Amino acid sequence: MPRYYCYRDISLIPDLGSIGSRSEADTWQTFLDREFRMPVCPSNMKCTIDADIAKRLSADGYFYIMHRFDHDQFDFVEKAQNWDFISISVGVKPEDIELIKKIAALPLKIHAITIDVAHGHHPWVRQMVKTINSHLGSRGVKIIAGNVATAEGAKYLYDSGADAVKVGIGQGMACTTKDKTGFTLPMFSCVRNIYEKYPEIPLIADGGVRCNGDIAKALVAGADMIMAGGTFAQLSDSPAKLITGADGKKYKEYYGSASYHNKGHMKNIEGTLVCIPAEFASYKDKLEEMKQDLQSSISYSGKKNIKNKSLALTKWAAIK
């Protein structure tokens, strides 16, 4: 049987340095034919991103995906027309198709649409890719589809017309899919297996990030962009609710998209609520910290930047 590894199960091996100072390391990433300051974005969840944060990320040159829950997506697109980057999520239901048609009926600017479902290796997702392409492909809209956990799933969506694939099932801190269903694959190997078989497919690694070093590990696995949930939810200016615990300490409420707290009902629950220690750091602070840590990672790797999946050539060792 093959061995699968989480980020915590591997260590990256240093190589001959190529830059004089880690501050020289370039963290800009090319993704979906655009340049972004970092290969990191908040998960598209209600407790990690809202319209205000999306607007700031767009203005500052960061990638984001606005979540699709409990807000008017069309209104979001209309109000964002003067932004540098407009990115939303959809599902595969009739109302999602109607949203695409409504956007297509007007000369609205939109740059990326993510088809965001739990099991992306599915004919309905393939059809939604084709639907978006047929209505908005001529405007250059980029399509991200997911989530999948196998090379076959990634290739299925890429061949359907997706420009990038979102990878990860059951690896999030607030996700209970692995416990409720038994289905999951550890993130490092999950991404690595897809990359090794289909290196041409742009990948978003969604889930499993517990510390900044996991960003570098995801890039070594072959990801182009990395999503983090709890890391951003605990920040001072995140949309997550701030509470005081019985111990008197401050916490942020972080919950999965398939949880009762997000759905509002108990049907097909595969997520939970986790109270995570609140940070005084803001989004701006955390992104700067991530940048500096990634610059150090690039320095240790012997590379100068992360373009063209250059970190995927870094040597690594299983420690478990």
C-alpha positions in Angstrom: 0.0 0.0 0.0 1.3 3.5 -0.8 2.3 5.8 2.1 0.5 9.1 2.4 1.9 12.1 4.4 0.5 15.2 6.1 2.6 18.3 6.2 3.7 17.5 9.7 5.0 14.1 8.5 7.8 15.6 6.3 10.8 17.8 6.6 12.3 19.9 3.8 16.1 19.5 3.2 18.2 22.6 2.8 20.3 23.1 -0.4 23.1 25.4 -1.5 22.0 29.0 -1.1 21.7 31.3 -4.1 20.8 34.6 -2.6 22.8 37.0 -0.3 19.9 37.7 2.0 16.5 36.1 2.6 14.9 39.5 2.0 15.9 39.1 -1.7 13.7 36.0 -2.1 10.7 36.7 -4.4 7.3 35.5 -3.1 5.2 36.8 -6.0 3.3 34.0 -7.7 1.9 33.7 -11.2 -1.6 32.1 -11.0 -4.4 32.2 -13.5 -2.3 34.4 -15.7 -2.1 37.1 -13.0 0.6 38.1 -10.6 -0.1 37.9 -6.8 2.1 39.0 -3.9 1.9 35.6 -2.1 0.8 32.0 -2.9 -1.6 32.1 0.1 -5.2 33.0 0.5 -7.9 32.6 3.1 -10.3 29.7 2.8 -13.6 30.7 1.1 -15.6 30.4 4.3 -17.8 32.8 6.3 -15.5 33.0 9.2 -12.3 33.8 7.2 -13.4 36.3 4.5 -16.0 38.9 3.9 -16.5 41.7 1.3 -14.3 44.1 3.2 -11.4 41.7 3.4 -11.9 40.7 -0.2 -11.7 44.4 -1.2 -8.5 44.9 0.8 -6.9 41.7 -0.6 -7.7 42.8 -4.2 -6.3 46.3 -3.7 -3.1 45.0 -2.1 -2.4 42.4 -4.9 -3.4 39.2 -3.1 -5.5 36.3 -4.4 -8.8 35.5 -2.7 -12.0 33.6 -3.3 -15.2 35.1 -1.8 -17.4 32.5 -0.1 -20.9 31.7 -1.4 -22.9 31.5 1.8 -25.7 33.8 3.0 -24.9 36.8 0.8 -26.0 38.1 -2.6 -23.2 37.1 -5.0 -24.6 39.2 -7.8 -24.6 42.3 -5.5 -21.0 41.5 -4.6 -20.0 41.4 -8.2 -21.8 44.7 -9.0 -20.3 46.5 -6.1 -16.8 45.2 -6.9 -16.7 46.5 -10.5 -13.8 49.0 -9.8 -11.7 46.4 -8.0 -8.5 45.0 -9.5 -9.6 41.4 -9.0 -13.1 40.0 -8.6 -13.4 36.3 -7.5 -16.5 34.4 -6.3 -17.7 30.9 -5.5 -20.6 29.0 -6.8 -22.2 25.6 -6.3 -23.9 23.4 -8.9 -27.6 24.0 -8.1 -30.1 25.7 -10.4 -29.7 29.0 -8.5 -26.0 28.9 -9.2 -26.6 28.5 -12.9 -29.0 31.4 -12.8 -26.4 33.6 -11.2 -24.0 32.8 -14.0 -26.6 33.7 -16.6 -27.5 36.9 -14.7 -23.9 38.0 -14.7 -23.5 37.1 -18.3 -26.5 39.1 -19.3 -24.8 42.4 -18.3 -21.3 43.8 -19.2 -20.0 43.0 -15.7 -16.3 42.5 -15.0 -15.4 39.2 -13.2 -12.0 37.5 -13.2 -12.4 34.1 -11.5 -15.2 31.7 -10.4 -14.7 28.8 -8.1 -17.0 25.8 -8.2 -16.9 24.9 -4.6 -18.4 21.5 -3.6 -17.4 18.8 -1.2 -16.9 16.1 -3.9 -15.7 17.7 -7.1 -15.0 14.6 -9.0 -18.5 14.5 -10.3 -20.4 15.0 -13.6 -22.4 18.0 -12.1 -19.2 19.8 -11.5 -18.0 19.0 -15.1 -21.2 20.4 -16.4 -20.9 23.5 -14.3 -17.5 24.1 -15.8 -18.9 23.9 -19.2 -21.9 26.2 -18.3 -19.6 28.9 -17.0 -17.3 28.6 -20.1 -20.3 28.8 -22.4 -21.6 32.0 -20.8 -18.4 33.8 -19.6 -15.5 32.1 -21.4 -15.3 34.9 -24.0 -14.7 37.4 -21.2 -11.6 35.5 -20.1 -13.1 34.3 -16.8 -10.9 31.7 -15.1 -12.5 28.7 -13.6 -11.4 26.9 -10.5 -13.1 23.6 -9.7 -13.0 21.2 -6.7 -12.5 19.7 -4.3 -10.8 16.5 -5.3 -8.2 14.3 -3.7 -6.8 12.2 -6.6 -4.9 12.7 -9.8 -7.8 11.2 -11.7 -10.2 13.7 -10.2 -7.9 16.6 -11.0 -7.5 15.5 -14.6 -11.2 15.0 -14.9 -11.9 18.6 -14.0 -8.9 20.0 -16.0 -10.0 18.2 -19.1 -13.5 19.5 -18.6 -12.2 23.1 -19.0 -11.2 24.2 -15.5 -8.2 26.4 -15.4 -7.2 25.3 -11.9 -8.2 22.6 -9.5 -8.8 22.9 -5.7 -7.4 19.9 -3.8 -8.2 18.6 -0.4 -10.9 16.5 1.3 -11.3 16.1 5.0 -8.0 17.9 6.0 -9.3 21.1 7.5 -9.2 21.8 11.3 -13.0 22.2 11.4 -13.8 19.4 8.9 -15.2 16.1 10.2 -15.4 14.4 6.8 -12.6 11.9 7.7 -14.4 10.9 10.9 -18.0 10.9 9.6 -17.3 9.1 6.2 -13.8 7.6 6.4 -12.8 9.4 3.2 -9.7 11.7 3.2 -6.1 11.8 2.0 -3.3 13.6 3.8 -2.5 16.8 2.1 1.2 16.6 1.2 0.9 13.3 -0.6 -2.5 14.2 -2.0 -1.0 17.3 -3.8 2.3 15.6 -4.6 0.6 12.6 -6.3 -1.4 15.0 -8.6 1.6 17.1 -9.4 3.8 14.1 -10.2 1.3 12.7 -12.6 0.0 16.0 -14.1 2.5 18.8 -13.4 0.7 21.1 -15.9 -2.4 21.4 -13.8 -2.5 24.5 -11.5 -3.4 23.4 -8.0 -4.8 25.1 -4.9 -4.0 23.1 -1.7 -7.0 23.5 0.5 -6.7 22.3 4.1 -4.1 21.1 6.5 -2.1 24.2 7.1 -1.3 24.5 10.8 1.8 26.8 10.7 3.6 29.0 8.2 6.1 26.3 7.3 3.3 24.3 5.8 3.0 26.9 3.0 6.5 26.0 1.8 5.7 22.3 2.2 2.6 22.7 0.0 4.7 24.4 -2.7 7.2 21.6 -2.5 4.3 19.2 -2.9 3.4 21.0 -6.2 0.7 23.5 -5.2 0.5 26.9 -6.9 -1.7 28.5 -4.2 -2.4 27.5 -0.6 -5.6 28.0 1.3 -5.6 28.5 5.1 -8.7 28.6 7.3 -8.0 28.8 11.0 -4.8 30.7 10.5 -6.9 33.6 9.1 -10.1 33.1 11.1 -8.2 33.8 14.4 -7.0 37.2 13.3 -8.3 40.4 14.9 -10.1 41.7 11.8 -11.5 38.4 10.5 -15.3 37.9 10.3 -15.1 35.1 12.9 -17.0 35.8 16.1 -14.9 36.9 19.0 -15.9 35.2 22.3 -14.5 35.0 25.9 -13.9 31.5 27.1 -14.6 30.1 30.6 -10.9 30.6 31.2 -11.3 34.3 30.6 -9.2 34.2 27.4 -10.3 35.5 24.0 -11.2 33.0 21.2 -12.5 33.1 17.7 -15.3 30.8 16.5 -14.1 28.8 13.4 -16.5 26.4 11.7 -16.5 24.3 8.6 -18.7 25.0 5.6 -20.5 21.7 6.1 -21.2 22.4 9.8 -24.5 23.1 11.4 -23.2 26.6 12.2 -22.8 27.3 8.5 -25.7 25.3 7.1 -28.3 26.1 9.8 -29.7 22.6 9.7 -28.5 19.1 10.7 -28.6 17.4 7.3 -25.3 15.9 6.0 -23.1 17.5 8.6 -19.4 17.1 8.0 -18.0 20.0 9.9 -17.8 21.4 13.4 -17.1 24.5 15.4 -13.7 25.0 16.9 -12.8 27.8 19.3 -9.3 28.9 18.5 -7.2 31.4 20.4 -7.7 34.9 19.1 -4.7 36.8 17.8 -4.0 40.5 18.1 -2.4 40.4 14.6 -4.4 41.7 11.6 -4.6 40.3 8.1 -1.9 42.8 7.1 0.3 41.7 10.0 -0.2 37.9 9.2 0.5 38.3 5.5 3.7 40.2 6.2 4.8 37.4 8.7 3.9 34.8 6.1 5.9 36.6 3.5 9.0 36.8 5.7 8.8 33.1 6.6 8.3 32.1 3.0 11.3 34.2 2.1 13.3 32.2 4.6 12.0 29.0 3.1 13.0 30.0 -0.4 16.5 30.9 1.0 16.9 27.4 2.7 15.7 25.7 -0.5 18.5 27.2 -2.6 16.0 28.9 -4.9 15.4 32.6 -5.6 11.6 32.6 -6.2 8.6 30.3 -6.4 7.8 30.7 -10.1 7.1 27.7 -12.3 6.8 25.4 -9.3 10.5 25.8 -8.6 10.1 24.7 -5.0 8.7 21.3 -6.2 12.3 20.4 -6.9 13.2 20.7 -3.3 14.3 17.5 -1.5 12.2 16.3 1.3 12.2 13.5 3.8 9.5 11.5 5.6 10.0 11.7 9.3 7.2 9.3 10.3 
